[in-house]
Amino acid sequence: MPVDQKAPSHRIIGSAIYDWLIILGLLMIATFLAVMLNLWLTGAEAIAPHNRLFQVYTITIIVGYFFYFWHRSGQTVGMKAWRIRLVTLDGGALSVRQMSLRMLGAVPAFGLCLLGVLWHYWDKSGLNWHDHISQTKLMYRPK
């Protein structure tokens, strides 16, 4: 039986790209539905720029995607494809707090030229920024 090991950076980035392609598709469908609802309710063919309700709606879809899969199995669709799993540092179940902290920590980790993702090369414990913040880690299961 294979032993889990720390997930390599290329697998983390590959799974993130895979997941963002899925999220892009979800956002396209969600935007279509929102525009159709807006057309039906107001008669306007477009949603006004900087519409706070629409922004909250799209953020909810993104966060909901990750929370649903992390809570269900510790793996999003992209993580399953790249054979990585999100686990807590102590081996327990993921809490809503940990998932929330991970999401908040991932924004600068990926947004600053992947510096937070590649941080494990310099970190003594081998963790990324969002791993430290949420007390979680990504494990790789080889075939």
C-alpha positions in Angstrom: 0.0 0.0 0.0 1.4 3.4 -1.0 2.5 5.8 1.7 1.3 9.4 1.6 3.9 12.1 1.2 4.1 15.9 0.9 2.5 17.0 -2.3 5.1 18.5 -4.8 4.6 22.0 -6.0 3.9 21.0 -9.6 1.0 18.9 -8.5 -0.4 21.7 -6.3 -0.2 24.2 -9.2 -1.6 21.6 -11.7 -4.6 20.9 -9.4 -5.2 24.6 -9.0 -5.3 25.1 -12.7 -7.6 22.2 -13.2 -9.9 23.5 -10.4 -9.9 27.0 -11.8 -11.0 25.7 -15.2 -13.9 24.0 -13.6 -14.7 27.2 -11.6 -14.6 29.2 -14.8 -17.2 27.0 -16.3 -19.4 27.2 -13.2 -19.1 31.0 -13.2 -20.1 31.1 -16.9 -23.3 29.2 -16.1 -23.9 31.2 -13.0 -23.4 34.5 -14.8 -25.8 33.4 -17.6 -28.5 32.6 -15.0 -27.9 35.9 -13.2 -28.2 37.9 -16.5 -31.3 36.1 -17.5 -32.9 36.7 -14.0 -31.9 40.3 -14.2 -33.4 40.6 -17.7 -36.6 39.0 -16.4 -36.9 41.2 -13.3 -35.6 44.6 -14.6 -35.7 44.4 -18.4 -32.0 45.4 -18.4 -29.8 43.2 -20.7 -26.7 43.6 -18.5 -25.9 43.6 -14.8 -24.7 47.0 -13.6 -20.9 47.3 -13.1 -19.8 46.9 -9.5 -23.1 45.3 -8.5 -22.3 44.1 -4.9 -25.0 41.4 -4.9 -23.5 39.9 -8.1 -20.0 40.0 -6.6 -21.1 38.2 -3.4 -22.9 35.7 -5.6 -19.8 34.9 -7.6 -17.6 34.7 -4.5 -20.1 32.4 -2.9 -19.9 30.0 -5.9 -16.1 29.9 -5.7 -15.9 29.4 -2.0 -18.8 27.0 -2.1 -17.0 24.8 -4.7 -13.9 24.4 -2.4 -15.8 24.1 0.9 -18.1 21.4 -0.6 -15.3 19.2 -1.8 -12.9 19.8 1.1 -15.7 19.0 3.6 -16.9 16.0 1.6 -13.6 14.2 0.9 -10.7 16.5 1.4 -10.3 16.6 -2.4 -11.6 18.9 -5.1 -11.9 17.5 -8.7 -8.5 18.9 -9.5 -7.0 17.4 -6.4 -8.4 14.0 -7.3 -6.9 14.2 -10.8 -3.5 15.0 -9.3 -3.8 12.5 -6.4 -3.5 15.0 -3.6 -5.6 15.3 -0.5 -6.1 18.1 2.1 -5.6 17.0 5.6 -5.1 18.6 9.0 -1.7 18.6 10.6 -3.0 16.4 13.4 -4.9 14.1 11.2 -8.4 15.3 12.3 -11.4 16.4 10.2 -11.3 19.8 8.5 -13.3 22.4 10.3 -15.1 25.4 8.7 -12.6 27.7 10.4 -9.6 25.8 8.8 -11.3 25.8 5.4 -12.0 29.6 5.7 -8.4 30.4 6.8 -7.0 28.3 4.0 -9.2 30.2 1.4 -8.1 33.5 2.8 -4.4 32.5 2.9 -4.5 31.1 -0.6 -5.4 34.5 -2.1 -2.0 36.1 -1.4 -0.1 32.7 -1.7 -1.2 32.3 -5.4 -1.6 36.0 -6.1 2.0 37.0 -5.4 3.6 35.1 -8.2 3.0 31.8 -6.4 5.4 32.9 -3.7 3.2 31.5 -1.0 2.9 28.1 -2.8 6.6 27.8 -3.4 7.4 28.9 0.2 7.8 25.3 1.3 11.2 25.3 -0.3 12.4 27.7 2.3 10.2 26.7 5.2 11.7 24.3 7.7 8.5 22.4 8.2 7.9 22.3 4.4 4.5 24.1 4.5 3.0 26.8 2.3 1.6 30.1 3.6 -2.0 28.8 3.6 -0.9 25.6 5.2 0.6 27.5 8.2 -2.4 29.7 8.5 -5.0 26.9 8.5 -2.9 24.2 10.2 -3.5 21.9 7.1 -1.3 20.3 4.5 -1.6 18.7 1.1 -0.5 15.1 0.8 0.3 13.1 -2.3 -0.6 9.5 -2.7 1.5 7.8 -5.4 0.1 4.9 -7.5 
